Amino acid sequence: MAATVQALALSAVAGLLDLLMPPACAACKAPVVTAHGLCPACFAALPRLPHPLCSRCGTPMPPHALVEDVCISCCNQPPAFDSARAPLAYAGPARALVLRFKTGREELASLMARMMLADSALPEGAVLVAVPLHRWRLLQRGYNQSALLAQSLARMSGHIHTPELLVRIRATPSSRGLTRAQRLAKVAGAFAVPEAQRPRVAGAVCVLIDDVLTTGATAAACAAALKRAGAAEVHVRTFARVAREATQP
């Protein structure tokens, strides 16, 4: 009886809040029926990545690629990770969602995680590892958006999320305006698996979680650290990715 009364009270409060603050689209703030969702216009405008995709880094490829299913960049310089996938390009409503997620809208993690799972299933038995923030950056922001995504993905998929498996051992300056080569140099050696966690990484299939894949430099540095600790495979899953052409000199 008490539980029923509590449920009715919570429902009444939720209804009152909807009247005072009607649910709005997570991307454009237009009125919607369900909180933390997208309006029909923004959902239709989500910039989905065109196929085929490189089987290694997940970047869109020409319909008639010359080198099987791997892009020229990955053939010339294979990344440390085994695969990377994102459901959306970092543009339009997807970019708006990421920016709001990074500036306080923590509740968007569930919406973004659902889109990620709908696009690409996680490897069976994999361990989820969020790209870590440096402790000073974490104190400044108050939360790690990648960890929130990993937590939501773990809850929805039944996979294990182990936040302490990977740490950022030194802060790095902003990557804005840097080429891929410069980004790779900047993050080299910035991540490590703590000694106490190495037995949990050895032989594991790890899925690295982040919000956006830009050049892949950070993901590659994280993957390299996990593989040095003995990870069998490292796969990258992000909500969105920047077109490679936009990040090259």
N, C-alpha and C positions, 0 to 999 in steps of 0.2 A: 504493500500500500504506500509506504513512504517513498519507495523508488518511483512509483507511478506519479505521485504528487510532485516529486523533484523533476521528473521528465516533463510534466505539464508546465511547471514553472519555467524551466529552461526554454521550452518551446515558446512560451508567452514572451519571454525576454528577447528571444531571437526575432520574433515577429515585430516587437516594438522597435528593435534596432533597425530592422528592414524598413520600417515606416520612417524613422528618423534619418537613416542613412541608407538609401536604397542601394542594392548591389550594383557595382559598376564593372565594366569590362576592364580586365587586368592590363590591357594594352592602351586603349584609347579613352577609358572612363565613361563610355556610353552606357546607358542603363541595360542591365541584363537580368535574367531570372535567377541564376545561381551565382552566389558569391565566388570570387576568385576564378571566374571563367572568362571566356572570350565572347564578344558579340559576333553575330554571323559574318559581318563584314571583315573583322580582323581575322577570324578563323579562315575565311576564304582567301585572305591575302597573305597567309603564312607562307614564307618563301621556301618551299620544299626543294631539296637538292635534286638536280636532274641526274638520272642514271644514263649510262653506267658509271660506277664509282670505282676508283682504285681499290683493290682488295687489301692494300696495306694501309694507306693513309686516309682513305675515304673521300678523296677529292674527286669532283666530277671529271670525267674523261671524254674525249671526242668519241663519237659513236664507233669509229673504226680505228681504235688504238693500235699502234704498231707493235707494242710489246705486251701481248696477251692481256691480262687484266691488271697489270701493275703500271703505274704512271712512270714517265721518264725520270722524274726526280727521285722516286723510290728505287728505281733501278740503279741510278748513279750513286745515291747515298741513302741506303736503307735506314729507316729510323730504328731506334732502339725498341720501340713497341711493335707488337705483332699485327695489330689492326687498330683502326680508329673509325668511329662512326658517330654521326650527328644527324638528327632528323631534319634540321633546318639550316638555312644560310643565315648569317648574322646580318639581317637587314629587316626593314619594315617592322611589323608587330613583334617578330622574334627579338629584334634588338631592343625594342621598347620594354619587353618582358625582362630581359637580362638586366637592363639598366635599373629598372625598378626593384628587381630582386637584390641588386647590389647596394641599393640605397634604402634599405629598411623593410621592404616587402617580403619578409621571410616566409610568409604563408604561400607564396607562389611556388615553393619547392615541390609541392605535391602535383600541381598542374604540369610543371616542367618534367618531372620524373615520369608521369603517365605518358607524356608524348615520347620520351626517350625509350620507354619500354615497348610502346606500340610500334616504334620504328625498328628496334633491334633487340632480340632476346639476349639475355646475359648468359655467358657460358655456364653450363651446369657445374655446381660445386665451387664456383669462383668466389674469391674474397674481394669485397669492395674496398677500395682505398681512395680517399679523397686527396686531391692536391692540397698540401698543407700551406697555411700562411705562416710567415714569420711571426713570432710572439708579439713583436711591437705592432705589426700590422693588425693582428688579431685584437689587440687591446684597443687600437684606434677605431676599427670597424665594429667590434663587439660580437661578431660571428663570422664563421667561414662559410660562404655560400656553397662551396663545393662539398663540405661536410653535410650541410643541410640536404643537398641533392642526394648524397650517398645514403643518408639516413632514410629518406623517403623511398629510394629505390630498394633498400634492404627490407623495409616494412612491406612494400608491395610485392616483392619477388621472393621473399624468404631467404635471400642470401645474407651472408654475414658481413657487417661493416665493422672494420677494426681501425678506429681513428689513429691509434698510436703506432701503427706499422711503419709509417713514413713521416719524417720530420724535415722541416726546412732549417738547415743549420746556419745559414747566413742570409741576411736581407739583401735584396737586389733592387737597383733603381728601376724606374719606370722604363718599359720597353717601347713606349710611344715613339714612332718614327724610325725605329731600328730595322735593319734588314734581318733576314733569317739567320745569316751567318753571325751577325752581331748579337742576336738574341741567344743563339746557341752558346757563344762564348760567355755571355753574361750569366747564364744559369748553370754552366758547367760546375759540378761539384757542390751545388747549392742544396742538394737533398741527400738524405741518408736514412738507412734502416737502423734503428738502435740495436746494439748488440743483443739485448735481451729479447728482441723480436725476431731475430734471424731464424730461429728454429721454426717459427710460424710461417715465414716467407719461403723457406727452402722447399722446392718442389711444388709450390702453389701456383694456381692460375689466378692472377690478379687482374681486376678491372679497375683502372684508374678513372676517377670521376672528376669532371670539371664543368663549368658552365659554358665556356667558349674555347674552341680550338682556333688559334690564330695561325702562327707558322708551325706549331707543333714542337717548338723548342723546349718549352716547359715540360710538356708531356714526355718528350724524349729524355730529358734529364731525370725525371721521376722514374721512368721505365728503366733507365740505366742503373739507377740506385737499387731498384727492386731486383734486377737481374744479377747485380753484383752480390746481392744477399742470397741468391739461389732460386729466385722465382723461375718457374718453368716457362710461363707465358705472361705477357702483359698486354692487355687490350684496353683501349681508351674509349670512353663513352662521354660525349658532351651533348649539351642541349642544342648548340649551334656551332657553326664554323665559319670563319672568314674565308672568302674566296682567295685562293693562293695568289692569284694575279695582283690582288690589292696589297699584298705584303712583300712583294719582291721589289728590288731596286729598279 
